[in-house]
Amino acid sequence: MTEFNDLTLPQKLEHWARQRPDAVALRQKDFGIWTSVSWRRYADQSRDFGLGLMALGLPAQSRVAILSENRCEWVYAQLGCAMAGMVAVGIYPTSPAHEVAYLLQAADVGAVVCEDQEQLDKVIEACGQLDRMPQLIVVDPKGLRHYQDVAWRSFEALCQVGREAPQELRVQQQQGLDRQSPQDTALMIFTSGSTGRPKAAMISYANITAMAVGAQFFYRCDGRDAMLSYLPLCHVAEQIFTVSLPMQSGAVVNFAESLRTVQGDLREIAPTVFLGVPRIWEKMHASIALKMREAGAWRRWLFERAFAAVDSFAHLPRSSWSVGQRIHYAGWYFLVFRALCNFLGLRRCRRAMSGAAPVSPDLLRFFRVMGVQITEGYGMTETAGIATLQRDSASPLGTVGEPIPGLQARLAEDGELLLRGPTVFQGYFRDPQASAQAIDAQGWLHTGDMAQWVPTPGLAQEREIKIVDRKKDIMITAGGKNISPSEIENMLKYSSFIKEAIIVADKRHFVSALIQIDGDTVGKWAEEKGIAYTNFKSLAESAQVRDLVAQEVDTVNRRMPQVQHVRKFHLLTKELDHDDGEVTATMKIRRQNIAKVYEAEIEAIYGA
């Protein structure tokens, strides 16, 4: 009998469909009502979609792009491709048409699953730049009745073709599924492209399983756990918590309505396991700060008093608390913190994680004091997701924990983090040169991140990894001092008034910053102060707002070494935008592009 960990993703789906056919696997909100999908229906829908693809004549190993927000049909398409021996390729639904064209061409796709008319229009615009016309499949066909010049079919129609597929095709599908190997390519995920063109990383079933087993070692998930799917599924981080871990553990996945409704969806679902990228934790922190500004003086005093009363110990491991500290914290928890956790929707959350980008240690401390024990993790597309994790809150703030079981880590002579093990990807699609640069002859993956080993308090033999910054992002000032921009940027972004910060220091005589204000919190502050403004631009250009941000910058400077002080800054008068090439689809800043776009503003800082 084949061991469970030797099964591929579609084989695991069939396992759960046999073992727990009527148990809830997925939930999705339709017209304000949560509807459930059983493991049996999950498997049936995926199988029918895969048969439909085969009926179209697509050969095995074809690439099928998925251009959609998170929803049940996304995972039906992904697992359906797998059941047909094909490879799913996720594309960010926020990508503009020219970027969609590049990604479709780079992956050489044979079919595209589009969520709706908006996404289909992008693909139609992109088709003129492709070597071949892909099959077009649309999940929500509203508004497409008059699209007579383009051949497309609905997602449901293709599934119906699969349900009516002849027995020979079903036998062919099952035989292919039985022959499937863990070494087969399961998924292609594009890198963020923050320093160049995105590359399609090929990830095998074995990579996914090794990562999921390692993550399960820390998370201990089972069918009673609930997760919220809201980050784009074409990002490897969301693949972990929507596909990989649930397939490993049988946990339930709940699809958020959209990124805009995450806060409300969290309160309704109250997940037990939750991944938040730094921007989500920053938004939650800002939302609490905003609520406190709206609260009366008594509530604001109580909030500040609660944090001051327990801050000295509440972020430390609870195993180290004295009986008096436990009683003291319990009182403040039921008086203040419990309501805040309910407001965030995280009171039931037993494992919260921050990953995908560096996060401010101050932010982690804030949530840990409140009762949300966030642990940090580190990973990348090329490791199929999670590579390192903190075991618990005993880990030092600012580290990303230890390698998951089965993965080796070491530091190169220059401090770059190297990883080796079964989670390391197969290589970049049709790019052997880039693949050879990423994985050396000894099998070590060069992550491109500078790191340090940090001792674990109280455990002499244990060490954890601290990520310093991207190797390409380390800046050297004109005075020869090394600057880690992300460290300064994260401390600035801890302010509820600052949404984004981009440090400028390379070959410069001092450190400066481009700063984007948080329109919501700064707008609320401006209303309280009676400051008139009409839009984001007029708000950012206000002299009072500049003074407010200057105070926040000064607060950060007082905590930093002199060489890292931000001496001057420029307030951006528009929000950084993916369409303008200033940030990636995952909201990572594109430093080189921003340096070009804001060249005049930067030179004005240093020329003044």
Sequence and secondary structure as in RCSB ss.txt:
>XXXX:A:sequence
MTEFNDLTLPQKLEHWARQRPDAVALRQKDFGIWTSVSWRRYADQSRDFGLGLMALGLPAQSRVAILSENRCEWV
YAQLGCAMAGMVAVGIYPTSPAHEVAYLLQAADVGAVVCEDQEQLDKVIEACGQLDRMPQLIVVDPKGLRHYQDV
AWRSFEALCQVGREAPQELRVQQQQGLDRQSPQDTALMIFTSGSTGRPKAAMISYANITAMAVGAQFFYRCDGRD
AMLSYLPLCHVAEQIFTVSLPMQSGAVVNFAESLRTVQGDLREIAPTVFLGVPRIWEKMHASIALKMREAGAWRR
WLFERAFAAVDSFAHLPRSSWSVGQRIHYAGWYFLVFRALCNFLGLRRCRRAMSGAAPVSPDLLRFFRVMGVQIT
EGYGMTETAGIATLQRDSASPLGTVGEPIPGLQARLAEDGELLLRGPTVFQGYFRDPQASAQAIDAQGWLHTGDM
AQWVPTPGLAQEREIKIVDRKKDIMITAGGKNISPSEIENMLKYSSFIKEAIIVADKRHFVSALIQIDGDTVGKW
AEEKGIAYTNFKSLAESAQVRDLVAQEVDTVNRRMPQVQHVRKFHLLTKELDHDDGEVTATMKIRRQNIAKVYEA
EIEAIYGA
>XXXX:A:secstr
   GGGS HHHHHHHHHHHSTTSEEEEEEETTEEEEEEHHHHHHHHHHHHHHHHHTT  TT EEEEE  SSHHHH
HHHHHHHHTT EEEEE TT  HHHHHHHHHHHTEEEEEESSHHHHHHHHHHGGGSSS  EEEES  TT TT  SS
  EEHHHHHHHHHT  HHHHHHHHHHHHH  TTSEEEEEE   SSSS  EEEEEHHHHHHHHHHHHHHH   TT 
EEEE S TTSHHHHIIIIIHHHHH  EEEE S GGGHHHHHHHH  SEEEE HHHHHHHHHHHHHHHHHS HHHH
HHHHHHHHHHTTTTTS GGG  HHHHHHHHHHIIIIIHHHHHHHT TT SEEEE SS   HHHHHHHHHHT  EE
EEEEEGGGTEEEEE  STTS TT   EE TT EEEE TTSEEEEESTTS  EETT HHHHHHHB TTS EEEEEE
EEEEEETTEEEEEEEEEEEETTT EE TTS EE HHHHHHHHHTSTTEEEEEEE TT SSEEEEEEE HHHHHHH
HHHHT   SSHHHHHT HHHHHHHHHHHHHHHTTS GGG EEEEEE SS   TTTTSB TT  B HHHHHHHTHH
HHHHHHH 
